Amino acid sequence: MKMKLIILLLSISLIDSVSANVSFDFAGRFEFDYSVYDDDYTFYPGNEFDTRRFRFGLFTKFNDNFSTYFQTDFSNSLTTHKASTQAAWIRYRFNKDNELYTGKMEMPFSLESVSNSKYHYFMERSISSALTERFGTGFNYTHYGKDWNLRVGAFGDDHFSLGSSNSYGKSITSRIGKKLKAFDGNFYLGGSFQHRKPDESIKIRTLPESYTVRTRLIDTDEIAFVKSIKKVGVEALFIKDVWSIQTEYIKHQIEREFGSDLNYNGGYLILSKMFNGRRRFNYRKGEWKSAKIKNFKTWELSARYSFLDLQATELKSGYQKNLSLGVNYYISKLNRIMFNYIRAEASPNSSAVSETLNIYQVRFQFEF
């Protein structure tokens, strides 16, 4: 609440100090999920409903330099607390190529993490995203070139419970990407780096790319005496006409004060084809944007392989790989219906038992 009050007071002061006309842009999103589980060793309920997201956002532009954004989620789902703050930042734009952000925002690490979920191929991010923390509270500088971008941010302890975790610690996080042309299509190549000093302990865990039930196959539980964390990620995207391929690999190194250092890694590969439409990517910003579609005529077929390896030498917490198939049917530019099938294999899971989980799920996604 303190952070929300700070953002509100800063916004009021900006309105009072800026002479230009103020403009507002209000938007919202609602996502409803239904999942069916066919479990093996770990118990999952037969089926489950969940309101995944019910978000409202307000973008305020004061002039060509100052703007703010605030977003909150009222879904009260299994993964989101009611009225939780998703973003709360102030941006100062020096010019069209250079911007400075302060507040709560997505940290600049990983294409999958920084891209808005409403443009994703699948209902949920891959299991490898467990190696990234999406939100942080701090400062972020962004530079946009003609066909490349650079982001560098400093994020500190989350005193206002607005970031990823109350024990997030301090970090320096950066991401860079560039557009290339080859094979009659467009490539986007990028990399991310983070050095983080957490508060004493951390945990790495993931849901099986389905969020209607909070049951996991692999989980490190609390890892104590963590001194520092280094993360490196590489990403690549290729788009040609209606085809697209997206992939990432993340290496996660944990230095501990006692015990051996730990190394975890994960990644994914997505192959997709869109019918009666095409995907669009903002190469200058390194993010997905809305697809070009025909109402009630556009649909998309995607396949994804993902893995997460938590089998460090000293602390073995499981290895999981997922094979996912997805169909997206676009009602309009803002609304779509998503169907996902996921085959999750843990070999082994956190209990050192190998198992297979099959998931069938559907999402109704509406934006306004």
Secondary structure, DSSP 8 states (H G I E B T S, - for coil): -HHHHHHHHHHHHHHHH--S--EEEEEEEEEEEEEEEE-SSS---SEEEEEEEEEEEEEEE-SSSEEEEEEEE----SSS-TTEEEEEEEEEEEETTEEEEEEEEE-S--HHHHS-GGG-SSSS--GGGGG---EEEEEEEEEE-SSEEEEEEEE---TTS-SS-TT--EEEEEEEEEEEEETTEEEEEEEEEEEEE-SS-B--B---S--SS---S-B---B-SEEEEEEEEEEEEEEETTEEEEEEEEEEEEEESSS--EEEEEEEEEEEEEESEEEEEETTTTEEEEEEE-TTTEEEEEEEEEEEEEE-SSSEEEEEEEEEEEEEEESSSS-EEEEEEEEEEESS-TTS--EEEEEEEEEEEEE-
